Amino acid sequence: MSMGKRLLLTVLAMLVFSYIAGIFWKNTFNTLMPSYLAGIIGGLIALPVWEMLKPKAPKT
């Protein structure tokens, strides 16, 4: 997978999970989620997504 596609999918995953976390937070606590918390959640989701999309090393 090219670097651009990998980056696009990672950013998309960050945005989607941050949005879902914000909806969950609003429904649970009836207030808006702090932006720094949404950023932390998005960043933590981005790490495994980036690693999953990394090209596999060829077997020798």
Buried (B, 14 or more C-beta within 10 A) or exposed (E): EEEEEBEEBBEEBBBEBBEEBBEEBEEEEEEEBEEEEBEEBBEEBBEEBBEEBEEEEEEE
